[in-house]
Amino acid sequence: MTVRQIASLLISVCVVGCEASRAPVPAPAPPASAAPAASAEIPLPPAPLPTTALSDRELGRLSRDVSEPSGEFPSDNLVSNETSYLHPIDQLPRGGAYIGVGPEQSFAYLAQIEPELAWIVDIRRDNRTLHLVYKTAFERAPTRLAFLATLLSRRLGDGGLPESASVAEVLGAAGSLPKGDPGVLREAVVDRAAALGLELDARDLAHLDAIVRAFATKGLDLRYSMKGSARAYPSLGELLVAGDLSGRPRGFLASEESYRRVQRLQAENRVIPVVGDLAGAGALPRIAAELSRRKLAVSLLYTSNVEQYLMESPKTWTAWSRNVGALPWAPHAKILRVYFDQGRRHPAQAKGHRTVSLLFDAARFAERDARARSYWAVVTP
């Protein structure tokens, strides 16, 4: 298997897991064959400067210029499957830059940390199309109910809910809305992509049709699926009402305030979807260079379980280590990982959950993780 195939597989499963400053600017990344010294410190750049809203043209340029060629894998990642994704929500660092993977779960993290810039990186070009759908829905919907009506192609009518409505009440109301025309959202996404200068080719348009149709047809019961797997995955509705370790709903639709935080980031073009291989020589180094240029530091890197598959190839792990070392890190920055119980239960795994979401100091990567030889070593103290 080639490094590209391995990298494609690892990001697939990373999102499956979704079943898939030291003042100087960091030096250019070393060659892929050179691993960072185990004793090296993760660089800390100056305090981040406030970021103004990006223009449509700038967002489109960044998405295009940072992106790499797309990869393929046999799974449908329109919805995450990490039921534990909100468990560490109160420990997330605030501000800075965010880098994450997957479909919708990053929105909860964005609502909590309110970063200056957010990058959603996935080797599937289809995931960028999915995030254009989400961006369009956020920008067109002033409320949580309107957002779900737009995303699920439902007719909202003149009704509404009080701002204090619970997320369960919002989802209940959305589920009772009459079906509308999915073509409305589809055309809105095409128009938005054109305004951003992002060309949608025939394959993109075919996948856009499939995305819009899936949300319209299955609604809140839409689930992650993988060929050959009979596992019961959580529905979109179940993920949206999920809670922290105390059970309190903490997703991006838990309150109107949380929703508006993400909506504002989307309206200001601060959420940048990118096609990229996390262990590749393109997207991550380019993001590192862009953040250094802006004097922005990474506060949170959400990797899901990507490193589990990076471990399958020393060369790929070295490339990943290089990319981690090239990022400008904020003081007290964190890496958020996910462990999937595949027969070995994690000590921190909560009852009723197959996944456990784990927060680690980013500085630990250079001190220890770069030399790790198993994913278990990476996700345990």
C-alpha distance (Angstrom), angle and dihedral (degrees) to the residues before:
residue distance angle dihedral
M1 . . .
T2 3.81 . .
V3 3.80 124.1 .
R4 3.80 88.6 -110.9
Q5 3.81 91.2 53.7
I6 3.79 91.2 47.6
A7 3.79 91.3 48.2
S8 3.80 90.1 48.3
L9 3.77 90.4 51.0
L10 3.78 94.1 47.3
I11 3.77 94.1 52.9
S12 3.78 89.1 45.2
V13 3.74 91.3 57.1
C14 3.76 90.8 39.8
V15 3.76 86.5 63.0
V16 3.78 88.8 38.8
G17 3.70 79.3 60.3
C18 3.57 77.8 62.2
E19 5.38 48.0 50.5
A20 6.06 57.8 -70.8
S21 31.29 119.6 48.8
R22 4.22 120.6 110.9
A23 3.78 85.0 122.3
P24 3.82 103.6 -119.2
V25 3.77 119.0 86.5
P26 3.82 108.4 -103.6
A27 3.79 115.4 -93.8
P28 3.79 118.9 -109.0
A29 3.79 112.8 -75.5
P30 3.81 115.3 -90.5
P31 3.79 120.4 -118.3
A32 3.79 116.1 -68.2
S33 3.78 89.9 -108.2
A34 3.79 93.6 60.5
A35 3.79 116.7 84.7
P36 3.81 119.3 -154.7
A37 3.77 115.9 -102.8
A38 3.77 109.8 -93.2
S39 3.80 90.8 -128.9
A40 3.80 95.4 49.0
E41 3.77 117.7 120.7
I42 3.78 120.7 -128.4
P43 3.83 104.8 -110.3
L44 3.79 118.7 -111.9
P45 3.82 115.6 -153.2
P46 3.80 126.4 -157.3
A47 3.79 120.3 -71.4
P48 3.81 109.1 -68.5
L49 3.76 119.2 -98.4
P50 3.82 118.5 -129.2
T51 3.78 111.7 -90.2
T52 3.77 119.2 -139.4
A53 3.77 121.4 -146.4
L54 3.79 113.3 -74.1
S55 3.77 120.0 -123.2
D56 3.79 120.0 -118.8
R57 3.77 88.5 -108.8
E58 3.81 93.1 52.7
L59 3.80 93.9 47.9
G60 3.79 90.6 49.6
R61 3.79 91.9 47.9
L62 3.80 93.0 50.3
S63 3.80 92.6 47.6
R64 3.82 91.6 49.6
D65 3.80 99.2 40.4
V66 3.79 96.8 45.3
S67 3.80 95.5 44.5
E68 3.79 126.3 99.5
P69 3.82 131.8 -158.0
S70 3.78 114.0 -65.0
G71 3.79 125.6 -104.8
E72 3.80 130.9 -148.2
F73 3.80 135.5 -133.4
P74 3.83 137.7 160.4
S75 3.78 103.6 -103.8
D76 3.77 139.5 90.9
N77 3.78 108.1 -128.9
L78 3.78 102.7 178.8
V79 3.81 88.7 121.8
S80 3.80 133.4 34.4
N81 3.79 122.7 -122.3
E82 3.81 101.5 -158.9
T83 3.79 104.0 118.0
S84 3.82 91.0 -179.0
Y85 3.80 95.7 55.5
L86 3.81 94.4 113.9
H87 3.80 98.0 46.0
P88 3.85 96.1 96.0
I89 3.82 95.0 36.9
D90 3.83 95.9 119.6
Q91 3.80 93.2 53.3
L92 3.81 96.4 56.0
P93 3.82 116.6 118.4
R94 3.80 117.9 -116.8
G95 3.80 130.3 -122.2
G96 3.78 126.4 -6.7
A97 3.79 120.6 89.3
Y98 3.78 127.3 -39.1
I99 3.81 127.2 -150.3
G100 3.78 118.2 -173.9
V101 3.77 146.0 149.9
G102 3.78 140.7 -134.5
P103 3.79 137.8 37.1
E104 3.84 121.8 -60.1
Q105 3.81 106.1 -18.5
S106 3.81 94.1 85.3
F107 3.80 90.1 66.5
A108 3.81 90.8 70.4
Y109 3.80 89.7 53.2
L110 3.80 91.7 47.7
A111 3.80 91.1 51.8
Q112 3.79 89.5 53.2
I113 3.81 102.5 43.3
E114 3.85 100.9 29.1
P115 3.82 94.7 -151.7
E116 3.77 125.1 -159.0
L117 3.82 89.5 -124.8
A118 3.80 132.7 6.2
W119 3.80 127.4 -159.5
I120 3.81 121.2 -163.0
V121 3.80 106.6 -161.7
D122 3.80 124.5 -170.4
I123 3.78 131.9 153.2
R124 3.80 89.6 -135.1
R125 3.79 113.6 88.0
D126 3.80 84.9 -156.2
N127 3.80 89.2 68.2
R128 3.79 90.2 59.5
T129 3.80 88.4 53.6
L130 3.80 89.3 50.2
H131 3.80 90.8 53.0
L132 3.80 90.3 50.3
V133 3.81 86.4 57.0
Y134 3.79 90.2 51.4
K135 3.80 92.4 45.6
T136 3.79 90.9 53.0
A137 3.80 91.8 48.9
F138 3.80 92.5 49.2
E139 3.78 93.1 49.2
R140 3.80 94.7 47.8
A141 3.81 98.2 45.2
P142 3.83 123.7 72.9
T143 3.82 94.4 -172.4
R144 3.79 140.1 35.0
L145 3.78 92.3 -107.1
A146 3.79 91.8 49.0
F147 3.80 89.0 49.5
L148 3.79 92.7 55.0
A149 3.78 91.4 43.5
T150 3.81 89.4 54.0
L151 3.81 95.4 43.8
L152 3.81 94.1 46.1
S153 3.83 94.8 40.1
R154 3.80 94.7 -118.4
R155 3.80 128.5 151.1
L156 3.78 108.8 -112.9
G157 3.78 98.9 -169.5
D158 3.79 119.6 -177.7
G159 3.78 96.8 -47.6
G160 3.75 126.3 106.1
L161 3.79 144.9 164.4
P162 3.79 132.9 -116.3
E163 3.79 113.9 -96.3
S164 3.80 89.0 -115.6
A165 3.82 93.2 60.7
S166 3.80 115.0 129.7
V167 3.77 120.7 -115.8
A168 3.81 88.5 -110.8
E169 3.80 89.7 56.0
V170 3.81 90.9 48.3
L171 3.79 91.9 50.9
G172 3.79 91.1 45.5
A173 3.78 91.0 52.8
A174 3.81 91.9 46.3
G175 3.79 91.3 50.8
S176 3.79 91.4 56.6
L177 3.81 96.1 50.9
P178 3.82 116.6 111.7
K179 3.79 117.7 -107.7
G180 3.78 118.7 -96.6
D181 3.79 136.8 -170.9
P182 3.83 114.1 -62.6
G183 3.79 88.2 -160.0
V184 3.81 89.6 73.8
L185 3.80 92.7 63.5
R186 3.79 91.9 39.6
E187 3.80 92.7 56.4
A188 3.79 91.8 43.3
V189 3.82 90.0 56.0
V190 3.81 91.5 48.3
D191 3.80 89.9 51.9
R192 3.81 92.5 46.6
A193 3.79 92.4 49.9
A194 3.80 89.9 50.6
A195 3.81 90.9 51.3
L196 3.81 88.8 52.5
G197 3.79 91.4 49.3
L198 3.81 92.0 -117.1
E199 3.78 110.8 141.4
L200 3.79 116.1 -142.0
D201 3.78 110.3 -153.1
A202 3.80 125.5 -159.3
R203 3.80 92.3 -84.2
D204 3.81 91.8 49.5
L205 3.79 91.0 50.5
A206 3.80 91.7 49.1
H207 3.78 90.8 51.7
L208 3.80 91.3 44.8
D209 3.80 88.3 55.9
A210 3.81 89.7 50.4
I211 3.82 93.0 49.0
V212 3.79 94.9 49.2
R213 3.78 91.4 44.5
A214 3.82 92.5 49.5
F215 3.81 93.1 52.5
A216 3.79 91.6 44.4
T217 3.80 95.0 47.2
K218 3.80 102.5 39.4
G219 3.79 99.2 27.3
L220 3.79 114.9 179.3
D221 3.81 90.1 -7.3
L222 3.81 91.9 68.3
R223 3.81 109.7 128.1
Y224 3.75 141.3 -176.0
S225 3.80 113.1 -96.3
M226 3.78 135.2 -170.1
K227 3.78 129.1 -170.8
G228 3.77 111.8 -105.1
S229 3.81 95.0 15.2
A230 3.81 122.3 114.4
R231 3.81 93.5 -178.7
A232 3.79 117.3 131.2
Y233 3.79 107.2 -119.4
P234 3.82 125.9 -163.8
S235 3.79 118.7 -96.1
L236 3.77 124.5 -119.6
G237 3.80 88.5 -108.6
E238 3.80 92.1 52.9
L239 3.78 91.5 50.3
L240 3.80 92.9 48.5
V241 3.81 92.6 54.7
A242 3.82 93.9 42.3
G243 3.78 118.2 125.5
D244 3.77 144.4 -151.5
L245 3.79 121.9 -93.9
S246 3.80 90.0 -72.5
G247 3.80 90.4 53.6
R248 3.82 95.3 -111.5
P249 3.84 111.8 141.4
R250 3.81 108.9 -108.7
G251 3.80 105.0 164.6
F252 3.78 124.2 122.1
L253 3.80 90.1 -93.2
A254 3.82 94.2 49.7
S255 3.82 89.9 101.2
E256 3.78 139.5 3.1
E257 3.80 88.1 -113.2
S258 3.81 92.5 57.1
Y259 3.78 90.9 46.9
R260 3.80 92.3 50.3
R261 3.80 91.6 52.5
V262 3.79 91.5 59.6
Q263 3.80 91.9 38.8
R264 3.79 89.6 55.3
L265 3.80 92.3 50.8
Q266 3.81 89.6 50.5
A267 3.81 93.9 45.8
E268 3.81 89.8 51.0
N269 3.82 91.0 49.4
R270 3.80 92.6 -119.5
V271 3.82 95.2 133.7
I272 3.79 108.1 79.5
P273 3.82 119.2 -168.6
V274 3.79 112.8 -151.9
V275 3.80 135.4 -175.6
G276 3.76 103.5 -135.2
D277 3.80 149.0 142.9
L278 3.81 108.7 -128.7
A279 3.80 90.0 -146.9
G280 3.79 94.4 41.9
A281 3.78 131.6 106.0
G282 3.82 94.6 -118.9
A283 3.78 124.6 49.6
L284 3.81 103.2 34.2
P285 3.82 95.8 43.4
R286 3.81 89.3 47.3
I287 3.79 91.1 50.3
A288 3.81 89.0 49.1
A289 3.80 90.8 52.5
E290 3.81 92.6 47.3
L291 3.79 92.9 49.4
S292 3.80 91.6 47.6
R293 3.78 89.8 50.6
R294 3.79 89.2 53.7
K295 3.83 92.1 42.4
L296 3.78 89.4 -122.2
A297 3.79 122.4 145.2
V298 3.79 128.5 -150.6
S299 3.79 111.1 -110.5
L300 3.82 98.1 174.2
L301 3.80 132.2 22.9
Y302 3.80 112.4 -173.0
T303 3.80 110.1 -163.5
S304 3.82 102.9 163.8
N305 3.84 104.8 -157.1
V306 3.80 97.0 -36.4
E307 3.80 93.8 124.6
Q308 3.79 91.0 61.2
Y309 3.80 87.9 70.7
L310 3.78 96.3 37.0
M311 3.78 85.8 63.5
E312 3.79 90.1 67.0
S313 3.81 91.0 75.6
P314 3.83 125.5 39.1
K315 3.79 88.7 -154.8
T316 3.80 92.2 53.8
W317 3.80 91.9 45.9
T318 3.79 88.9 51.6
A319 3.80 90.3 51.3
W320 3.80 90.7 49.4
S321 3.82 90.5 48.7
R322 3.79 89.1 52.1
N323 3.81 91.4 52.3
V324 3.79 93.2 47.9
G325 3.79 90.5 50.0
A326 3.81 92.4 50.3
L327 3.81 94.7 56.5
P328 3.82 118.0 98.2
W329 3.82 104.8 -119.9
A330 3.78 128.9 -155.5
P331 3.79 121.3 -135.0
H332 3.81 109.6 -85.4
A333 3.83 90.9 13.3
K334 3.80 116.4 168.3
I335 3.79 139.4 -146.5
L336 3.80 115.0 -146.7
R337 3.81 113.9 -153.0
V338 3.79 134.5 177.4
Y339 3.78 127.4 -142.4
F340 3.82 120.8 -159.6
D341 3.77 118.1 -151.1
Q342 3.79 104.1 -127.0
G343 3.79 94.7 163.6
R344 3.80 99.7 -46.8
R345 3.78 114.9 84.1
H346 3.81 118.2 -142.3
P347 3.82 116.4 -128.6
A348 3.81 90.7 -124.9
Q349 3.79 95.4 46.4
A350 3.82 112.1 128.2
K351 3.78 120.8 -133.0
G352 3.79 112.9 -91.1
H353 3.80 94.4 21.3
R354 3.76 128.4 105.6
T355 3.80 90.5 -168.8
V356 3.77 130.4 59.5
S357 3.81 121.4 -162.8
L358 3.79 113.0 -147.6
L359 3.79 130.8 -166.6
F360 3.82 120.2 -152.8
D361 3.79 134.6 177.6
A362 3.79 108.1 -100.1
A363 3.80 90.4 -136.3
R364 3.80 88.2 66.4
F365 3.80 90.1 71.1
A366 3.79 94.6 69.7
E367 3.78 92.7 36.3
R368 3.79 96.7 50.6
D369 3.80 120.3 -18.8
A370 3.81 96.4 67.0
R371 3.82 87.6 65.4
A372 3.81 95.6 43.9
R373 3.78 118.7 122.5
S374 3.81 100.0 -165.5
Y375 3.77 137.4 38.6
W376 3.80 88.8 -126.2
A377 3.81 88.1 62.1
V378 3.81 89.8 50.5
V379 3.83 95.3 51.2
T380 3.81 99.2 41.7
P381 3.84 129.0 72.4
